[in-house]
Amino acid sequence: MGLGDGGAHVGAICDSACTTHTITHWTRDRTRGPKMALPWIIKRLTREPAMTIGLNDRGVIAPGYKADLNIIDYDRLRLKPLEVVYDLPAGGRRLIQRSDGYVATIVSGVPVYREGTATGALPGRLVRGAQPDAA
């Protein structure tokens, strides 16, 4: 359910908003048809994609699993308008879409963003291949 093209088309497409749109539209803001349960959506954005690509140590909040989390203020969660920025090498253009409502992003137990502002911490690492189940 999460969408991304790895940045290959950042001058024409902004996939970064897909996850926030999925959460807000399908669980909270939809006005026609039934809404989906928030836990159902979260599982499909976290655990299921992790399992699909062999990252078996992710997508679950439990001892032994990788501590990557987004702390969300669900009531404040919203997308801002698209912006064009020229911050790529040689002044290259890309589209960005910021959001409100993400209180913190935590990677390996370390906060890397607070209220949309980077903390400067970079605890992540390159992952190659499947990861063993934490259990």
C-alpha positions as CSV (number, residue, x, y, z in Angstrom):
1,M,0.0,0.0,0.0
2,G,3.0,2.3,0.4
3,L,4.2,3.6,-2.9
4,G,7.7,4.8,-4.0
5,D,9.9,4.7,-7.0
6,G,13.2,5.3,-5.2
7,G,13.4,8.9,-6.3
8,A,13.8,8.1,-10.0
9,H,11.1,10.6,-11.0
10,V,11.2,13.3,-8.3
11,G,10.9,16.1,-10.9
12,A,7.5,14.8,-12.0
13,I,6.0,12.6,-9.3
14,C,5.9,13.0,-5.5
15,D,5.3,9.6,-4.0
16,S,6.3,10.6,-0.5
17,A,2.7,11.6,0.3
18,C,1.3,8.2,-0.4
19,T,1.5,6.8,3.1
20,T,0.1,9.8,4.8
21,H,-2.7,10.0,2.2
22,T,-3.5,6.3,2.7
23,I,-3.8,6.8,6.5
24,T,-5.8,10.0,6.4
25,H,-8.1,9.3,3.5
26,W,-9.0,5.6,4.1
27,T,-9.3,5.6,7.9
28,R,-10.4,9.2,8.8
29,D,-11.4,11.6,6.1
30,R,-13.3,9.4,3.5
31,T,-16.9,10.6,3.1
32,R,-18.3,8.1,0.6
33,G,-18.2,4.4,1.4
34,P,-16.9,2.6,4.4
35,K,-13.7,3.6,6.1
36,M,-11.0,1.1,6.9
37,A,-9.7,0.2,10.3
38,L,-6.5,2.1,11.3
39,P,-4.8,-1.1,12.6
40,W,-5.5,-2.8,9.3
41,I,-4.0,0.0,7.3
42,I,-0.9,0.3,9.6
43,K,-0.2,-3.4,9.3
44,R,-0.4,-3.2,5.5
45,L,2.0,-0.2,5.5
46,T,4.5,-1.8,8.0
47,R,4.6,-5.5,8.7
48,E,3.3,-6.9,5.4
49,P,5.8,-5.0,3.1
50,A,8.6,-5.9,5.5
51,M,7.7,-9.6,5.3
52,T,7.3,-9.4,1.6
53,I,10.9,-8.3,1.0
54,G,12.4,-10.5,3.8
55,L,12.9,-7.9,6.5
56,N,11.5,-10.2,9.1
57,D,12.9,-8.2,12.0
58,R,10.6,-5.2,11.3
59,G,7.0,-4.2,11.4
60,V,6.3,-5.4,14.9
61,I,6.6,-3.5,18.2
62,A,8.1,-6.2,20.4
63,P,11.4,-7.0,22.2
64,G,14.1,-8.1,19.7
65,Y,12.6,-6.3,16.7
66,K,14.2,-3.3,15.0
67,A,12.9,-0.1,16.8
68,D,11.9,1.9,13.8
69,L,8.7,3.9,14.6
70,N,6.7,6.9,13.6
71,I,4.8,8.6,16.5
72,I,1.7,10.1,14.9
73,D,-0.7,12.7,16.2
74,Y,-3.6,11.2,14.2
75,D,-5.9,14.2,14.7
76,R,-3.2,16.6,13.3
77,L,-2.1,14.3,10.4
78,R,-2.5,16.1,7.1
79,L,-0.7,16.8,3.9
80,K,0.5,20.2,2.8
81,P,0.4,21.5,-0.8
82,L,3.0,20.2,-3.3
83,E,6.1,22.4,-3.6
84,V,8.7,22.6,-6.3
85,V,12.3,22.9,-4.9
86,Y,15.6,23.2,-6.7
87,D,17.9,21.5,-4.3
88,L,19.4,18.7,-6.4
89,P,22.9,18.8,-7.9
90,A,23.2,21.6,-10.5
91,G,20.0,23.1,-9.3
92,G,17.8,20.2,-10.4
93,R,14.1,20.3,-9.7
94,R,12.1,18.0,-7.5
95,L,8.6,17.9,-6.0
96,I,8.1,17.6,-2.3
97,Q,5.0,17.4,-0.2
98,R,5.4,18.0,3.5
99,S,3.0,16.9,6.2
100,D,1.9,17.7,9.7
101,G,1.2,15.3,12.5
102,Y,4.3,13.2,12.6
103,V,5.5,13.8,16.2
104,A,8.7,11.8,15.9
105,T,10.5,9.4,13.6
106,I,12.7,6.9,15.5
107,V,15.3,4.7,13.8
108,S,17.0,1.9,15.8
109,G,15.5,3.5,18.9
110,V,17.0,7.0,18.2
111,P,14.8,10.0,17.2
112,V,15.9,11.2,13.8
113,Y,12.9,13.7,13.3
114,R,10.9,15.6,15.8
115,E,7.8,17.6,14.4
116,G,9.3,17.4,10.9
117,T,12.7,18.7,11.8
118,A,15.8,16.5,11.5
119,T,17.6,15.9,14.8
120,G,21.0,15.3,13.1
121,A,21.1,11.7,14.3
122,L,21.8,9.1,11.6
123,P,21.6,5.6,13.2
124,G,20.4,3.8,10.1
125,R,22.6,1.4,8.0
126,L,22.5,-0.2,4.6
127,V,20.5,-3.4,4.6
128,R,21.4,-6.1,2.2
129,G,19.2,-9.1,1.7
130,A,16.7,-10.8,4.0
131,Q,16.9,-10.2,7.7
132,P,16.3,-13.0,10.3
133,D,13.1,-13.1,12.3
134,A,13.7,-11.4,15.7
135,A,11.8,-14.1,17.6
